[in-house]
Structures are given as structure tokens and as C-alpha cells.
């Protein structure tokens, strides 16, 4: 018998499946004002990155400026 038997794995799978509604509701809760605040913060942070940091994430300065200049209410 292997290290992971059905006896040990099945309860873990059941626990994960039981948590799924909580994860979905947490994602659904990240809407409205919270989503707008998140966009505002991340776009502002994007504008503060230097050239090396932008290269690390695969963006040009122009791409970062375009995304960072969007209003927080636009996706």
C-alpha cells in the first residue's frame, strides 16, 4: 500500500469540497467598492515601478502607463 491510501485522501477531499462554497462567496464579495479600491491601488503601484521591475513582469513603460492611467471604475 502506498503512502496515500484512500482512507487518508478521501476525508481531505471531502473537506476541500466542503470549503468550495466559502471560496466562491469570498470571490463574489470582492466586488463593488472592494474591487474598485483594489484596481486603484494596483494601478497606482504599477505607475511606481522602475524599468527593471517592469521588465521582470513583461511590461513596457507605455503599457504600464496605459493601464495605470485607467480610472478605477474601468476593467
N, CA, C, O and CB atoms as a CASP TS submission, in Angstrom:
PFRMAT TS
TARGET T0000
AUTHOR 0000-0000-0000
METHOD Language model
MODEL 1
PARENT N/A
ATOM      1  N   UNK     1       0.852  -1.173   0.000  1.00  0.00           N
ATOM      2  CA  UNK     1       0.000   0.000   0.000  1.00  0.00           C
ATOM      3  C   UNK     1       0.899   1.237   0.000  1.00  0.00           C
ATOM      4  O   UNK     1       1.927   1.269   0.676  1.00  0.00           O
ATOM      5  CB  UNK     1      -0.970  -0.003   1.229  1.00  0.00           C
ATOM      6  N   UNK     2       0.502   2.244  -0.759  1.00  0.00           N
ATOM      7  CA  UNK     2       1.284   3.469  -0.864  1.00  0.00           C
ATOM      8  C   UNK     2       1.128   4.342   0.364  1.00  0.00           C
ATOM      9  O   UNK     2       0.393   4.016   1.295  1.00  0.00           O
ATOM     10  CB  UNK     2       0.882   4.242  -2.097  1.00  0.00           C
ATOM     11  N   UNK     3       1.822   5.435   0.345  1.00  0.00           N
ATOM     12  CA  UNK     3       1.778   6.380   1.460  1.00  0.00           C
ATOM     13  C   UNK     3       0.392   6.990   1.601  1.00  0.00           C
ATOM     14  O   UNK     3      -0.105   7.168   2.713  1.00  0.00           O
ATOM     15  CB  UNK     3       2.821   7.485   1.269  1.00  0.00           C
ATOM     16  N   UNK     4      -0.232   7.311   0.470  1.00  0.00           N
ATOM     17  CA  UNK     4      -1.567   7.903   0.491  1.00  0.00           C
ATOM     18  C   UNK     4      -2.594   6.836   0.140  1.00  0.00           C
ATOM     19  O   UNK     4      -2.715   6.441  -1.019  1.00  0.00           O
ATOM     20  CB  UNK     4      -1.661   9.101  -0.492  1.00  0.00           C
ATOM     21  N   UNK     5      -3.309   6.386   1.111  1.00  0.00           N
ATOM     22  CA  UNK     5      -4.358   5.413   0.847  1.00  0.00           C
ATOM     23  C   UNK     5      -5.676   6.145   0.695  1.00  0.00           C
ATOM     24  O   UNK     5      -5.783   7.321   1.043  1.00  0.00           O
ATOM     25  CB  UNK     5      -4.439   4.355   1.973  1.00  0.00           C
ATOM     26  N   UNK     6      -6.670   5.458   0.181  1.00  0.00           N
ATOM     27  CA  UNK     6      -7.996   6.042   0.029  1.00  0.00           C
ATOM     28  C   UNK     6      -8.557   6.492   1.371  1.00  0.00           C
ATOM     29  O   UNK     6      -9.336   7.443   1.434  1.00  0.00           O
ATOM     30  CB  UNK     6      -8.943   5.043  -0.625  1.00  0.00           C
ATOM     31  N   UNK     7      -8.166   5.818   2.436  1.00  0.00           N
ATOM     32  CA  UNK     7      -8.676   6.136   3.761  1.00  0.00           C
ATOM     33  C   UNK     7      -8.219   7.530   4.187  1.00  0.00           C
ATOM     34  O   UNK     7      -8.981   8.259   4.823  1.00  0.00           O
ATOM     35  CB  UNK     7      -8.214   5.084   4.782  1.00  0.00           C
ATOM     36  N   UNK     8      -7.012   7.903   3.853  1.00  0.00           N
ATOM     37  CA  UNK     8      -6.493   9.206   4.247  1.00  0.00           C
ATOM     38  C   UNK     8      -6.885  10.315   3.272  1.00  0.00           C
ATOM     39  O   UNK     8      -7.142  11.445   3.689  1.00  0.00           O
ATOM     40  CB  UNK     8      -4.994   9.140   4.364  1.00  0.00           C
ATOM     41  N   UNK     9      -6.930  10.007   2.006  1.00  0.00           N
ATOM     42  CA  UNK     9      -7.182  11.022   0.992  1.00  0.00           C
ATOM     43  C   UNK     9      -8.649  11.434   0.964  1.00  0.00           C
ATOM     44  O   UNK     9      -8.949  12.619   0.818  1.00  0.00           O
ATOM     45  CB  UNK     9      -6.758  10.514  -0.376  1.00  0.00           C
ATOM     46  N   UNK    10      -9.544  10.507   1.097  1.00  0.00           N
ATOM     47  CA  UNK    10     -10.974  10.813   0.967  1.00  0.00           C
ATOM     48  C   UNK    10     -11.458  11.870   1.963  1.00  0.00           C
ATOM     49  O   UNK    10     -12.175  12.783   1.552  1.00  0.00           O
ATOM     50  CB  UNK    10     -11.782   9.550   1.149  1.00  0.00           C
ATOM     51  N   UNK    11     -11.104  11.796   3.249  1.00  0.00           N
ATOM     52  CA  UNK    11     -11.541  12.863   4.161  1.00  0.00           C
ATOM     53  C   UNK    11     -10.983  14.234   3.771  1.00  0.00           C
ATOM     54  O   UNK    11     -11.669  15.245   3.923  1.00  0.00           O
ATOM     55  CB  UNK    11     -11.121  12.531   5.586  1.00  0.00           C
ATOM     56  N   UNK    12      -9.755  14.277   3.274  1.00  0.00           N
ATOM     57  CA  UNK    12      -9.174  15.552   2.844  1.00  0.00           C
ATOM     58  C   UNK    12      -9.934  16.105   1.646  1.00  0.00           C
ATOM     59  O   UNK    12     -10.195  17.307   1.581  1.00  0.00           O
ATOM     60  CB  UNK    12      -7.682  15.382   2.497  1.00  0.00           C
ATOM     61  N   UNK    13     -10.287  15.253   0.709  1.00  0.00           N
ATOM     62  CA  UNK    13     -11.062  15.681  -0.460  1.00  0.00           C
ATOM     63  C   UNK    13     -12.425  16.201  -0.027  1.00  0.00           C
ATOM     64  O   UNK    13     -12.894  17.216  -0.541  1.00  0.00           O
ATOM     65  CB  UNK    13     -11.227  14.519  -1.463  1.00  0.00           C
ATOM     66  N   UNK    14     -13.055  15.521   0.904  1.00  0.00           N
ATOM     67  CA  UNK    14     -14.362  15.961   1.393  1.00  0.00           C
ATOM     68  C   UNK    14     -14.265  17.322   2.086  1.00  0.00           C
ATOM     69  O   UNK    14     -15.156  18.160   1.943  1.00  0.00           O
ATOM     70  CB  UNK    14     -14.948  14.920   2.358  1.00  0.00           C
ATOM     71  N   UNK    15     -13.191  17.539   2.830  1.00  0.00           N
ATOM     72  CA  UNK    15     -13.003  18.841   3.490  1.00  0.00           C
ATOM     73  C   UNK    15     -12.819  19.950   2.453  1.00  0.00           C
ATOM     74  O   UNK    15     -13.381  21.036   2.596  1.00  0.00           O
ATOM     75  CB  UNK    15     -11.782  18.795   4.443  1.00  0.00           C
ATOM     76  N   UNK    16     -12.042  19.680   1.425  1.00  0.00           N
ATOM     77  CA  UNK    16     -11.830  20.686   0.381  1.00  0.00           C
ATOM     78  C   UNK    16     -13.126  20.999  -0.357  1.00  0.00           C
ATOM     79  O   UNK    16     -13.420  22.160  -0.642  1.00  0.00           O
ATOM     80  CB  UNK    16     -10.768  20.208  -0.611  1.00  0.00           C
ATOM     81  N   UNK    17     -13.894  19.969  -0.664  1.00  0.00           N
ATOM     82  CA  UNK    17     -15.172  20.178  -1.354  1.00  0.00           C
ATOM     83  C   UNK    17     -16.142  20.966  -0.484  1.00  0.00           C
ATOM     84  O   UNK    17     -16.924  21.767  -0.995  1.00  0.00           O
ATOM     85  CB  UNK    17     -15.796  18.832  -1.746  1.00  0.00           C
ATOM     86  N   UNK    18     -16.096  20.743   0.819  1.00  0.00           N
ATOM     87  CA  UNK    18     -16.980  21.478   1.731  1.00  0.00           C
ATOM     88  C   UNK    18     -16.608  22.954   1.781  1.00  0.00           C
ATOM     89  O   UNK    18     -17.468  23.792   2.051  1.00  0.00           O
ATOM     90  CB  UNK    18     -16.919  20.873   3.142  1.00  0.00           C
ATOM     91  N   UNK    19     -15.347  23.293   1.526  1.00  0.00           N
ATOM     92  CA  UNK    19     -14.889  24.681   1.561  1.00  0.00           C
ATOM     93  C   UNK    19     -15.217  25.442   0.281  1.00  0.00           C
ATOM     94  O   UNK    19     -15.194  26.673   0.288  1.00  0.00           O
ATOM     95  CB  UNK    19     -13.401  24.724   1.806  1.00  0.00           C
ATOM     96  N   UNK    20     -15.512  24.771  -0.790  1.00  0.00           N
ATOM     97  CA  UNK    20     -15.730  25.432  -2.073  1.00  0.00           C
ATOM     98  C   UNK    20     -16.776  26.547  -2.018  1.00  0.00           C
ATOM     99  O   UNK    20     -16.525  27.610  -2.585  1.00  0.00           O
ATOM    100  CB  UNK    20     -16.144  24.417  -3.093  1.00  0.00           C
ATOM    101  N   UNK    21     -17.926  26.371  -1.375  1.00  0.00           N
ATOM    102  CA  UNK    21     -18.877  27.487  -1.312  1.00  0.00           C
ATOM    103  C   UNK    21     -18.304  28.711  -0.618  1.00  0.00           C
ATOM    104  O   UNK    21     -18.639  29.835  -0.993  1.00  0.00           O
ATOM    105  CB  UNK    21     -20.134  27.053  -0.600  1.00  0.00           C
ATOM    106  N   UNK    22     -17.446  28.528   0.388  1.00  0.00           N
ATOM    107  CA  UNK    22     -16.823  29.654   1.072  1.00  0.00           C
ATOM    108  C   UNK    22     -15.895  30.407   0.140  1.00  0.00           C
ATOM    109  O   UNK    22     -15.862  31.637   0.159  1.00  0.00           O
ATOM    110  CB  UNK    22     -16.061  29.179   2.300  1.00  0.00           C
ATOM    111  N   UNK    23     -15.139  29.683  -0.675  1.00  0.00           N
ATOM    112  CA  UNK    23     -14.231  30.320  -1.616  1.00  0.00           C
ATOM    113  C   UNK    23     -15.016  31.112  -2.643  1.00  0.00           C
ATOM    114  O   UNK    23     -14.653  32.245  -2.960  1.00  0.00           O
ATOM    115  CB  UNK    23     -13.344  29.281  -2.305  1.00  0.00           C
ATOM    116  N   UNK    24     -16.084  30.535  -3.167  1.00  0.00           N
ATOM    117  CA  UNK    24     -16.903  31.223  -4.159  1.00  0.00           C
ATOM    118  C   UNK    24     -17.530  32.479  -3.571  1.00  0.00           C
ATOM    119  O   UNK    24     -17.581  33.514  -4.235  1.00  0.00           O
ATOM    120  CB  UNK    24     -17.992  30.292  -4.691  1.00  0.00           C
ATOM    121  N   UNK    25     -18.007  32.401  -2.332  1.00  0.00           N
ATOM    122  CA  UNK    25     -18.636  33.575  -1.739  1.00  0.00           C
ATOM    123  C   UNK    25     -17.600  34.652  -1.424  1.00  0.00           C
ATOM    124  O   UNK    25     -17.918  35.841  -1.468  1.00  0.00           O
ATOM    125  CB  UNK    25     -19.396  33.185  -0.468  1.00  0.00           C
ATOM    126  N   UNK    26     -16.367  34.257  -1.108  1.00  0.00           N
ATOM    127  CA  UNK    26     -15.317  35.248  -0.867  1.00  0.00           C
ATOM    128  C   UNK    26     -14.971  35.978  -2.150  1.00  0.00           C
ATOM    129  O   UNK    26     -14.739  37.187  -2.131  1.00  0.00           O
ATOM    130  CB  UNK    26     -14.065  34.581  -0.284  1.00  0.00           C
ATOM    131  N   UNK    27     -14.931  35.260  -3.271  1.00  0.00           N
ATOM    132  CA  UNK    27     -14.657  35.901  -4.548  1.00  0.00           C
ATOM    133  C   UNK    27     -15.807  36.816  -4.943  1.00  0.00           C
ATOM    134  O   UNK    27     -15.585  37.905  -5.473  1.00  0.00           O
ATOM    135  CB  UNK    27     -14.413  34.852  -5.636  1.00  0.00           C
ATOM    136  N   UNK    28     -17.016  36.381  -4.690  1.00  0.00           N
ATOM    137  CA  UNK    28     -18.176  37.202  -5.015  1.00  0.00           C
ATOM    138  C   UNK    28     -18.203  38.447  -4.145  1.00  0.00           C
ATOM    139  O   UNK    28     -18.708  39.485  -4.574  1.00  0.00           O
ATOM    140  CB  UNK    28     -19.472  36.401  -4.841  1.00  0.00           C
ATOM    141  N   UNK    29     -17.672  38.368  -2.932  1.00  0.00           N
ATOM    142  CA  UNK    29     -17.634  39.506  -2.032  1.00  0.00           C
ATOM    143  C   UNK    29     -16.619  40.560  -2.438  1.00  0.00           C
ATOM    144  O   UNK    29     -16.652  41.687  -1.945  1.00  0.00           O
ATOM    145  CB  UNK    29     -17.339  39.041  -0.652  1.00  0.00           C
ATOM    146  N   UNK    30     -15.713  40.188  -3.343  1.00  0.00           N
ATOM    147  CA  UNK    30     -14.699  41.120  -3.817  1.00  0.00           C
ATOM    148  C   UNK    30     -15.234  41.840  -5.047  1.00  0.00           C
ATOM    149  O   UNK    30     -14.671  41.756  -6.139  1.00  0.00           O
ATOM    150  CB  UNK    30     -13.363  40.385  -4.137  1.00  0.00           C
ATOM    151  N   UNK    31     -16.331  42.545  -4.839  1.00  0.00           N
ATOM    152  CA  UNK    31     -16.921  43.292  -5.942  1.00  0.00           C
ATOM    153  C   UNK    31     -17.289  44.674  -5.433  1.00  0.00           C
ATOM    154  O   UNK    31     -17.114  44.984  -4.255  1.00  0.00           O
ATOM    155  CB  UNK    31     -18.167  42.557  -6.528  1.00  0.00           C
ATOM    156  N   UNK    32     -17.788  45.477  -6.312  1.00  0.00           N
ATOM    157  CA  UNK    32     -18.207  46.817  -5.914  1.00  0.00           C
ATOM    158  C   UNK    32     -17.050  47.658  -5.433  1.00  0.00           C
ATOM    159  O   UNK    32     -16.043  47.795  -6.127  1.00  0.00           O
ATOM    160  CB  UNK    32     -19.250  46.738  -4.839  1.00  0.00           C
ATOM    161  N   UNK    33     -17.187  48.221  -4.251  1.00  0.00           N
ATOM    162  CA  UNK    33     -16.190  49.141  -3.707  1.00  0.00           C
ATOM    163  C   UNK    33     -14.840  48.461  -3.491  1.00  0.00           C
ATOM    164  O   UNK    33     -13.797  49.073  -3.719  1.00  0.00           O
ATOM    165  CB  UNK    33     -16.685  49.730  -2.396  1.00  0.00           C
ATOM    166  N   UNK    34     -14.849  47.205  -3.056  1.00  0.00           N
ATOM    167  CA  UNK    34     -13.592  46.490  -2.833  1.00  0.00           C
ATOM    168  C   UNK    34     -12.815  46.287  -4.115  1.00  0.00           C
ATOM    169  O   UNK    34     -11.592  46.432  -4.130  1.00  0.00           O
ATOM    170  CB  UNK    34     -13.859  45.153  -2.188  1.00  0.00           C
ATOM    171  N   UNK    35     -13.507  45.956  -5.186  1.00  0.00           N
ATOM    172  CA  UNK    35     -12.852  45.766  -6.469  1.00  0.00           C
ATOM    173  C   UNK    35     -12.291  47.087  -6.989  1.00  0.00           C
ATOM    174  O   UNK    35     -11.181  47.127  -7.521  1.00  0.00           O
ATOM    175  CB  UNK    35     -13.829  45.165  -7.484  1.00  0.00           C
ATOM    176  N   UNK    36     -13.047  48.153  -6.837  1.00  0.00           N
ATOM    177  CA  UNK    36     -12.571  49.459  -7.281  1.00  0.00           C
ATOM    178  C   UNK    36     -11.344  49.913  -6.496  1.00  0.00           C
ATOM    179  O   UNK    36     -10.417  50.483  -7.071  1.00  0.00           O
ATOM    180  CB  UNK    36     -13.678  50.491  -7.150  1.00  0.00           C
ATOM    181  N   UNK    37     -11.331  49.664  -5.184  1.00  0.00           N
ATOM    182  CA  UNK    37     -10.182  50.006  -4.360  1.00  0.00           C
ATOM    183  C   UNK    37      -8.957  49.188  -4.771  1.00  0.00           C
ATOM    184  O   UNK    37      -7.845  49.713  -4.835  1.00  0.00           O
ATOM    185  CB  UNK    37     -10.502  49.779  -2.880  1.00  0.00           C
ATOM    186  N   UNK    38      -9.167  47.919  -5.044  1.00  0.00           N
ATOM    187  CA  UNK    38      -8.080  47.053  -5.495  1.00  0.00           C
ATOM    188  C   UNK    38      -7.493  47.569  -6.806  1.00  0.00           C
ATOM    189  O   UNK    38      -6.272  47.647  -6.950  1.00  0.00           O
ATOM    190  CB  UNK    38      -8.576  45.608  -5.665  1.00  0.00           C
ATOM    191  N   UNK    39      -8.348  47.918  -7.758  1.00  0.00           N
ATOM    192  CA  UNK    39      -7.874  48.457  -9.037  1.00  0.00           C
ATOM    193  C   UNK    39      -7.088  49.739  -8.829  1.00  0.00           C
ATOM    194  O   UNK    39      -6.032  49.921  -9.435  1.00  0.00           O
ATOM    195  CB  UNK    39      -9.050  48.712  -9.984  1.00  0.00           C
ATOM    196  N   UNK    40      -7.586  50.628  -7.985  1.00  0.00           N
ATOM    197  CA  UNK    40      -6.922  51.902  -7.749  1.00  0.00           C
ATOM    198  C   UNK    40      -5.530  51.682  -7.167  1.00  0.00           C
ATOM    199  O   UNK    40      -4.560  52.297  -7.610  1.00  0.00           O
ATOM    200  CB  UNK    40      -7.760  52.779  -6.811  1.00  0.00           C
ATOM    201  N   UNK    41      -5.436  50.802  -6.172  1.00  0.00           N
ATOM    202  CA  UNK    41      -4.145  50.550  -5.520  1.00  0.00           C
ATOM    203  C   UNK    41      -3.150  49.886  -6.467  1.00  0.00           C
ATOM    204  O   UNK    41      -1.987  50.286  -6.526  1.00  0.00           O
ATOM    205  CB  UNK    41      -4.341  49.677  -4.284  1.00  0.00           C
ATOM    206  N   UNK    42      -3.599  48.876  -7.204  1.00  0.00           N
ATOM    207  CA  UNK    42      -2.666  48.165  -8.078  1.00  0.00           C
ATOM    208  C   UNK    42      -2.240  49.018  -9.258  1.00  0.00           C
ATOM    209  O   UNK    42      -1.091  48.926  -9.690  1.00  0.00           O
ATOM    210  CB  UNK    42      -3.291  46.874  -8.576  1.00  0.00           C
ATOM    211  N   UNK    43      -3.116  49.833  -9.787  1.00  0.00           N
ATOM    212  CA  UNK    43      -2.742  50.710 -10.897  1.00  0.00           C
ATOM    213  C   UNK    43      -1.782  51.795 -10.435  1.00  0.00           C
ATOM    214  O   UNK    43      -0.863  52.166 -11.165  1.00  0.00           O
ATOM    215  CB  UNK    43      -3.986  51.344 -11.522  1.00  0.00           C
ATOM    216  N   UNK    44      -1.988  52.301  -9.237  1.00  0.00           N
ATOM    217  CA  UNK    44      -1.077  53.305  -8.690  1.00  0.00           C
ATOM    218  C   UNK    44       0.304  52.678  -8.458  1.00  0.00           C
ATOM    219  O   UNK    44       1.328  53.302  -8.734  1.00  0.00           O
ATOM    220  CB  UNK    44      -1.641  53.898  -7.364  1.00  0.00           C
ATOM    221  N   UNK    45       0.323  51.450  -7.953  1.00  0.00           N
ATOM    222  CA  UNK    45       1.591  50.758  -7.723  1.00  0.00           C
ATOM    223  C   UNK    45       2.301  50.475  -9.043  1.00  0.00           C
ATOM    224  O   UNK    45       3.528  50.542  -9.111  1.00  0.00           O
ATOM    225  CB  UNK    45       1.358  49.446  -6.955  1.00  0.00           C
ATOM    226  N   UNK    46       1.552  50.163 -10.079  1.00  0.00           N
ATOM    227  CA  UNK    46       2.132  49.900 -11.389  1.00  0.00           C
ATOM    228  C   UNK    46       2.878  51.120 -11.917  1.00  0.00           C
ATOM    229  O   UNK    46       3.931  50.986 -12.541  1.00  0.00           O
ATOM    230  CB  UNK    46       1.045  49.481 -12.375  1.00  0.00           C
ATOM    231  N   UNK    47       2.343  52.288 -11.673  1.00  0.00           N
ATOM    232  CA  UNK    47       2.982  53.520 -12.131  1.00  0.00           C
ATOM    233  C   UNK    47       4.270  53.829 -11.372  1.00  0.00           C
ATOM    234  O   UNK    47       5.082  54.627 -11.840  1.00  0.00           O
ATOM    235  CB  UNK    47       2.022  54.678 -11.993  1.00  0.00           C
ATOM    236  N   UNK    48       4.465  53.214 -10.216  1.00  0.00           N
ATOM    237  CA  UNK    48       5.649  53.465  -9.407  1.00  0.00           C
ATOM    238  C   UNK    48       6.798  52.496  -9.688  1.00  0.00           C
ATOM    239  O   UNK    48       7.880  52.647  -9.121  1.00  0.00           O
ATOM    240  CB  UNK    48       5.285  53.398  -7.959  1.00  0.00           C
ATOM    241  N   UNK    49       6.580  51.504 -10.554  1.00  0.00           N
ATOM    242  CA  UNK    49       7.628  50.528 -10.854  1.00  0.00           C
ATOM    243  C   UNK    49       8.703  51.148 -11.731  1.00  0.00           C
ATOM    244  O   UNK    49       8.410  51.979 -12.591  1.00  0.00           O
ATOM    245  CB  UNK    49       7.035  49.291 -11.539  1.00  0.00           C
ATOM    246  N   UNK    50       9.956  50.737 -11.510  1.00  0.00           N
ATOM    247  CA  UNK    50      11.045  51.225 -12.363  1.00  0.00           C
ATOM    248  C   UNK    50      11.190  50.311 -13.580  1.00  0.00           C
ATOM    249  O   UNK    50      10.481  49.312 -13.705  1.00  0.00           O
ATOM    250  CB  UNK    50      12.384  51.297 -11.568  1.00  0.00           C
ATOM    251  N   UNK    51      12.114  50.661 -14.472  1.00  0.00           N
ATOM    252  CA  UNK    51      12.280  49.914 -15.731  1.00  0.00           C
ATOM    253  C   UNK    51      12.604  48.440 -15.502  1.00  0.00           C
ATOM    254  O   UNK    51      12.066  47.572 -16.189  1.00  0.00           O
ATOM    255  CB  UNK    51      13.380  50.548 -16.569  1.00  0.00           C
ATOM    256  N   UNK    52      13.479  48.154 -14.540  1.00  0.00           N
ATOM    257  CA  UNK    52      13.850  46.757 -14.261  1.00  0.00           C
ATOM    258  C   UNK    52      12.647  45.967 -13.759  1.00  0.00           C
ATOM    259  O   UNK    52      12.441  44.827 -14.176  1.00  0.00           O
ATOM    260  CB  UNK    52      14.991  46.696 -13.224  1.00  0.00           C
ATOM    261  N   UNK    53      11.863  46.548 -12.882  1.00  0.00           N
ATOM    262  CA  UNK    53      10.679  45.858 -12.358  1.00  0.00           C
ATOM    263  C   UNK    53       9.657  45.624 -13.472  1.00  0.00           C
ATOM    264  O   UNK    53       9.017  44.573 -13.516  1.00  0.00           O
ATOM    265  CB  UNK    53      10.039  46.672 -11.209  1.00  0.00           C
ATOM    266  N   UNK    54       9.506  46.579 -14.353  1.00  0.00           N
ATOM    267  CA  UNK    54       8.580  46.400 -15.476  1.00  0.00           C
ATOM    268  C   UNK    54       9.066  45.285 -16.402  1.00  0.00           C
ATOM    269  O   UNK    54       8.264  44.488 -16.890  1.00  0.00           O
ATOM    270  CB  UNK    54       8.425  47.718 -16.265  1.00  0.00           C
ATOM    271  N   UNK    55      10.374  45.228 -16.642  1.00  0.00           N
ATOM    272  CA  UNK    55      10.916  44.135 -17.468  1.00  0.00           C
ATOM    273  C   UNK    55      10.657  42.786 -16.803  1.00  0.00           C
ATOM    274  O   UNK    55      10.348  41.805 -17.479  1.00  0.00           O
ATOM    275  CB  UNK    55      12.437  44.329 -17.708  1.00  0.00           C
ATOM    276  N   UNK    56      10.783  42.739 -15.480  1.00  0.00           N
ATOM    277  CA  UNK    56      10.554  41.489 -14.748  1.00  0.00           C
ATOM    278  C   UNK    56       9.144  40.957 -14.939  1.00  0.00           C
ATOM    279  O   UNK    56       8.940  39.744 -14.984  1.00  0.00           O
ATOM    280  CB  UNK    56      10.819  41.692 -13.272  1.00  0.00           C
ATOM    281  N   UNK    57       8.172  41.849 -15.053  1.00  0.00           N
ATOM    282  CA  UNK    57       6.787  41.392 -15.229  1.00  0.00           C
ATOM    283  C   UNK    57       6.354  41.411 -16.688  1.00  0.00           C
ATOM    284  O   UNK    57       5.202  41.111 -17.003  1.00  0.00           O
ATOM    285  CB  UNK    57       5.843  42.256 -14.410  1.00  0.00           C
ATOM    286  N   UNK    58       7.277  41.762 -17.577  1.00  0.00           N
ATOM    287  CA  UNK    58       6.999  41.677 -19.009  1.00  0.00           C
ATOM    288  C   UNK    58       6.176  42.816 -19.573  1.00  0.00           C
ATOM    289  O   UNK    58       5.424  42.627 -20.529  1.00  0.00           O
ATOM    290  CB  UNK    58       6.307  40.417 -19.293  1.00  0.00           C
ATOM    291  N   UNK    59       6.309  43.997 -18.990  1.00  0.00           N
ATOM    292  CA  UNK    59       5.572  45.155 -19.493  1.00  0.00           C
ATOM    293  C   UNK    59       6.536  46.250 -19.909  1.00  0.00           C
ATOM    294  O   UNK    59       7.608  46.410 -19.326  1.00  0.00           O
ATOM    295  CB  UNK    59       4.592  45.682 -18.434  1.00  0.00           C
ATOM    296  N   UNK    60       6.145  46.988 -20.909  1.00  0.00           N
ATOM    297  CA  UNK    60       6.900  48.179 -21.282  1.00  0.00           C
ATOM    298  C   UNK    60       6.388  49.347 -20.448  1.00  0.00           C
ATOM    299  O   UNK    60       5.343  49.262 -19.803  1.00  0.00           O
ATOM    300  CB  UNK    60       6.773  48.479 -22.812  1.00  0.00           C
ATOM    301  N   UNK    61       7.148  50.439 -20.477  1.00  0.00           N
ATOM    302  CA  UNK    61       6.725  51.628 -19.747  1.00  0.00           C
ATOM    303  C   UNK    61       5.391  52.123 -20.288  1.00  0.00           C
ATOM    304  O   UNK    61       4.518  52.531 -19.523  1.00  0.00           O
ATOM    305  CB  UNK    61       7.791  52.738 -19.842  1.00  0.00           C
ATOM    306  N   UNK    62       5.234  52.086 -21.607  1.00  0.00           N
ATOM    307  CA  UNK    62       3.992  52.561 -22.235  1.00  0.00           C
ATOM    308  C   UNK    62       2.794  51.708 -21.815  1.00  0.00           C
ATOM    309  O   UNK    62       1.725  52.248 -21.531  1.00  0.00           O
ATOM    310  CB  UNK    62       4.131  52.549 -23.767  1.00  0.00           C
ATOM    311  N   UNK    63       2.959  50.383 -21.774  1.00  0.00           N
ATOM    312  CA  UNK    63       1.867  49.505 -21.336  1.00  0.00           C
ATOM    313  C   UNK    63       1.491  49.792 -19.886  1.00  0.00           C
ATOM    314  O   UNK    63       0.310  49.846 -19.543  1.00  0.00           O
ATOM    315  CB  UNK    63       2.265  48.025 -21.496  1.00  0.00           C
ATOM    316  N   UNK    64       2.489  49.973 -19.048  1.00  0.00           N
ATOM    317  CA  UNK    64       2.235  50.275 -17.635  1.00  0.00           C
ATOM    318  C   UNK    64       1.519  51.611 -17.498  1.00  0.00           C
ATOM    319  O   UNK    64       0.597  51.746 -16.693  1.00  0.00           O
ATOM    320  CB  UNK    64       3.553  50.293 -16.834  1.00  0.00           C
ATOM    321  N   UNK    65       1.940  52.594 -18.279  1.00  0.00           N
ATOM    322  CA  UNK    65       1.305  53.912 -18.225  1.00  0.00           C
ATOM    323  C   UNK    65      -0.146  53.842 -18.672  1.00  0.00           C
ATOM    324  O   UNK    65      -1.017  54.470 -18.069  1.00  0.00           O
ATOM    325  CB  UNK    65       2.069  54.910 -19.094  1.00  0.00           C
ATOM    326  N   UNK    66      -0.410  53.075 -19.735  1.00  0.00           N
ATOM    327  CA  UNK    66      -1.790  52.939 -20.220  1.00  0.00           C
ATOM    328  C   UNK    66      -2.679  52.292 -19.170  1.00  0.00           C
ATOM    329  O   UNK    66      -3.778  52.775 -18.896  1.00  0.00           O
ATOM    330  CB  UNK    66      -1.828  52.117 -21.513  1.00  0.00           C
ATOM    331  N   UNK    67      -2.205  51.199 -18.585  1.00  0.00           N
ATOM    332  CA  UNK    67      -3.008  50.510 -17.568  1.00  0.00           C
ATOM    333  C   UNK    67      -3.130  51.350 -16.306  1.00  0.00           C
ATOM    334  O   UNK    67      -4.209  51.442 -15.721  1.00  0.00           O
ATOM    335  CB  UNK    67      -2.393  49.147 -17.230  1.00  0.00           C
ATOM    336  N   UNK    68      -2.034  51.959 -15.887  1.00  0.00           N
ATOM    337  CA  UNK    68      -2.044  52.755 -14.663  1.00  0.00           C
ATOM    338  C   UNK    68      -2.868  54.026 -14.767  1.00  0.00           C
ATOM    339  O   UNK    68      -3.293  54.578 -13.752  1.00  0.00           O
ATOM    340  CB  UNK    68      -0.648  53.110 -14.287  1.00  0.00           C
ATOM    341  N   UNK    69      -3.097  54.493 -15.987  1.00  0.00           N
ATOM    342  CA  UNK    69      -3.869  55.721 -16.188  1.00  0.00           C
ATOM    343  C   UNK    69      -5.374  55.487 -16.291  1.00  0.00           C
ATOM    344  O   UNK    69      -6.152  56.441 -16.314  1.00  0.00           O
ATOM    345  CB  UNK    69      -3.393  56.414 -17.430  1.00  0.00           C
ATOM    346  N   UNK    70      -5.782  54.231 -16.351  1.00  0.00           N
ATOM    347  CA  UNK    70      -7.216  53.939 -16.432  1.00  0.00           C
ATOM    348  C   UNK    70      -7.906  54.349 -15.136  1.00  0.00           C
ATOM    349  O   UNK    70      -7.326  54.211 -14.059  1.00  0.00           O
ATOM    350  CB  UNK    70      -7.455  52.436 -16.717  1.00  0.00           C
ATOM    351  N   UNK    71      -9.125  54.847 -15.224  1.00  0.00           N
ATOM    352  CA  UNK    71      -9.877  55.131 -13.992  1.00  0.00           C
ATOM    353  C   UNK    71     -10.223  53.818 -13.278  1.00  0.00           C
ATOM    354  O   UNK    71     -10.370  52.778 -13.919  1.00  0.00           O
ATOM    355  CB  UNK    71     -11.177  55.939 -14.311  1.00  0.00           C
ATOM    356  N   UNK    72     -10.350  53.875 -11.969  1.00  0.00           N
ATOM    357  CA  UNK    72     -10.567  52.655 -11.166  1.00  0.00           C
ATOM    358  C   UNK    72     -11.891  51.964 -11.479  1.00  0.00           C
ATOM    359  O   UNK    72     -12.039  50.780 -11.176  1.00  0.00           O
ATOM    360  CB  UNK    72     -10.520  52.995  -9.687  1.00  0.00           C
ATOM    361  N   UNK    73     -12.836  52.645 -12.061  1.00  0.00           N
ATOM    362  CA  UNK    73     -14.129  52.011 -12.339  1.00  0.00           C
ATOM    363  C   UNK    73     -14.142  51.259 -13.661  1.00  0.00           C
ATOM    364  O   UNK    73     -15.139  50.612 -13.983  1.00  0.00           O
ATOM    365  CB  UNK    73     -15.223  53.052 -12.343  1.00  0.00           C
ATOM    366  N   UNK    74     -13.054  51.325 -14.441  1.00  0.00           N
ATOM    367  CA  UNK    74     -12.987  50.594 -15.700  1.00  0.00           C
ATOM    368  C   UNK    74     -12.150  49.338 -15.532  1.00  0.00           C
ATOM    369  O   UNK    74     -11.113  49.356 -14.868  1.00  0.00           O
ATOM    370  CB  UNK    74     -12.408  51.477 -16.813  1.00  0.00           C
ATOM    371  N   UNK    75     -12.607  48.245 -16.137  1.00  0.00           N
ATOM    372  CA  UNK    75     -11.875  46.977 -16.075  1.00  0.00           C
ATOM    373  C   UNK    75     -10.685  46.998 -16.996  1.00  0.00           C
ATOM    374  O   UNK    75      -9.949  46.015 -17.076  1.00  0.00           O
ATOM    375  CB  UNK    75     -12.781  45.809 -16.431  1.00  0.00           C
TER
END
